Amino acid sequence: MSKRSPTARLCYATCPPGLENILSWEAEHLGLEGIRRGRGRISFQNKGDAALRAVLWLRTAHRILEHLFRFPAGNRDELYAGVVDFPWEDWLDRDTTFAVQTVGTTEQLHHTHFSSLIVKDAIADRLNQRIGGRPDVDPQNPVFLVVCHLDHGYCTLSLDTDGHRLHQRGYRRVSVDAPIRETLAAAVLLWSRWRADTQLFDPFCGSGTIVIEAAMLARNLAPGRHRTPACLEWPTLRSQRMKHWAQLCADADARVVEQSEWLVAASDRSPEAVAATAANAEAAGVRPWVTCSTSDSRRVDYRGSGGLVVGNPPYGERLSTFVPARELLEQTIETIGRTGGHSALFIVPQELELEFEAQRWLMMRNGPIDCKAIYFEQTSQTNRRMEIRSTNEWSSSRTSRTNRPSSTKPLRW
Ligand SMILES: C[S@@+](CC[C@H](N)C(=O)[O-])C[C@H]1O[C@@H](n2cnc3c(N)ncnc32)[C@H](O)[C@@H]1O
């Protein structure tokens, strides 16, 4: 049977709530068109190679989804009827694989696993009927990951361009406790407006995520370069997508910055963490640009000026564990102030209050924890300010007074 050439005209890039403005800024700089912001996502036009460009280059996106259709689905029957009505035979053939993931609930569809089963059955029934067979389900590595988003009695169905979450960059070979997500690390670096020709220190480096993301930014390494997006195997789009991906990768390789005039410095009091950072930096292709040492954050030599100290200090999920973290962080900030002329950025739980007042802050989630990034700009004392990377303001952090943490003492150094 000949297939119609299927199209998905709209893409979504998802991100943790709080990071939409940064993601949208990235998308604009990538030249994506028709960008709109929603909660926990942006949308853009799916023209030409746009979906693949997003997979390859967006540092803060969790998934790139290609929108198929939206229909009312308040209950099981409506969900089944809506899905079975869609021409899945234009997209999938018998030899491919698929899986379904559901996000969200409606009043009568409150179990995501149950909703996924209905969608899966409806797709299989439609294909059995139309092409006399159905593809196998592969929950780990499906060629088609169908994402079912339920919200306010409606279902939106999309296909995941890559098939995996994009924060999995492939370089984290060795992990430590409580690593920050790669996408979150990239987001706070973009938000900080760190300039790659200035120093960067992470005194709580753990597995090295922040310094590795910084070095990747500085080298202009595409975060998705190691990926093989699932959509390269979508039967009706295979040759077009393969061609686009090869071109995009060749272009990305040509844009890698090779100079090594800058360095990022990673330290941690745990030698295991420092070893993990070194191994992961090696896997990411940035080891020569990352210096690693074992040190207490209060004894690091932060000499220099115009750079950025950035990190997520240790903290637990329970308020009672914040107190030691608070003391450690305040002492670290004092050390930075005494020994260097750098700005500083820390990712801490939202409830944590410091005696220093941050100039900027950004609310976000780090996995299950409500967090904030707090930014201390070096003051006029050194009379050097970080240059602004773009005219774009991250409005959520700059303008909302309700987001202001109730810290008291202005930080001066
Ligand atoms: C939340 S983890 C950082 C995770 C890291 N950003 C990553 O992505 O893997 C906090 C790190 O702080 C380190 N740490 C705890 N107390 C410290 C201190 N006084 N000085 C330096 N590092 C410390 C821990 O060993 C741990 O690796």
Ligand as a Chemical Component Dictionary entry (heavy atoms), coordinates in Angstrom:
data_LIG
# 
_chem_comp.id                   LIG 
_chem_comp.type                 NON-POLYMER 
_chem_comp.pdbx_formal_charge   0 
_chem_comp.three_letter_code    LIG 
# 
loop_
_chem_comp_atom.comp_id 
_chem_comp_atom.atom_id 
_chem_comp_atom.alt_atom_id 
_chem_comp_atom.type_symbol 
_chem_comp_atom.charge 
_chem_comp_atom.model_Cartn_x 
_chem_comp_atom.model_Cartn_y 
_chem_comp_atom.model_Cartn_z 
_chem_comp_atom.pdbx_ordinal 
LIG C1  C1  C 0  24.956 18.114 45.181 1  
LIG S1  S1  S 1  26.574 17.480 44.953 2  
LIG C2  C2  C 0  27.096 18.289 43.486 3  
LIG C3  C3  C 0  26.644 17.539 42.280 4  
LIG C4  C4  C 0  27.278 18.012 41.007 5  
LIG N1  N1  N 0  26.814 19.327 40.617 6  
LIG C5  C5  C 0  27.009 16.998 39.899 7  
LIG O1  O1  O 0  26.324 17.349 38.921 8  
LIG O2  O2  O -1 27.404 15.853 40.012 9  
LIG C6  C6  C 0  27.473 18.313 46.198 10 
LIG C7  C7  C 0  28.966 18.011 46.209 11 
LIG O3  O3  O 0  29.562 18.823 47.218 12 
LIG C8  C8  C 0  30.641 18.102 47.770 13 
LIG N2  N2  N 0  30.979 18.728 49.087 14 
LIG C9  C9  C 0  30.345 18.598 50.275 15 
LIG N3  N3  N 0  30.939 19.366 51.214 16 
LIG C10 C10 C 0  31.976 19.998 50.590 17 
LIG C11 C11 C 0  32.969 20.934 51.001 18 
LIG N4  N4  N 0  33.015 21.376 52.251 19 
LIG N5  N5  N 0  33.862 21.366 50.088 20 
LIG C12 C12 C 0  33.841 20.915 48.813 21 
LIG N6  N6  N 0  32.939 20.016 48.369 22 
LIG C13 C13 C 0  32.008 19.577 49.235 23 
LIG C14 C14 C 0  30.152 16.677 47.851 24 
LIG O4  O4  O 0  31.267 15.777 47.897 25 
LIG C15 C15 C 0  29.310 16.565 46.568 26 
LIG O5  O5  O 0  30.085 16.008 45.525 27 
# 
loop_
_chem_comp_bond.comp_id 
_chem_comp_bond.atom_id_1 
_chem_comp_bond.atom_id_2 
_chem_comp_bond.value_order 
_chem_comp_bond.pdbx_ordinal 
LIG C1  S1  SING 1  
LIG S1  C2  SING 2  
LIG S1  C6  SING 3  
LIG C2  C3  SING 4  
LIG C3  C4  SING 5  
LIG C4  N1  SING 6  
LIG C4  C5  SING 7  
LIG C5  O1  DOUB 8  
LIG C5  O2  SING 9  
LIG C6  C7  SING 10 
LIG C7  O3  SING 11 
LIG C7  C15 SING 12 
LIG O3  C8  SING 13 
LIG C8  N2  SING 14 
LIG C8  C14 SING 15 
LIG N2  C9  SING 16 
LIG N2  C13 SING 17 
LIG C9  N3  DOUB 18 
LIG N3  C10 SING 19 
LIG C10 C11 SING 20 
LIG C10 C13 DOUB 21 
LIG C11 N4  SING 22 
LIG C11 N5  DOUB 23 
LIG N5  C12 SING 24 
LIG C12 N6  DOUB 25 
LIG N6  C13 SING 26 
LIG C14 O4  SING 27 
LIG C14 C15 SING 28 
LIG C15 O5  SING 29 
# 
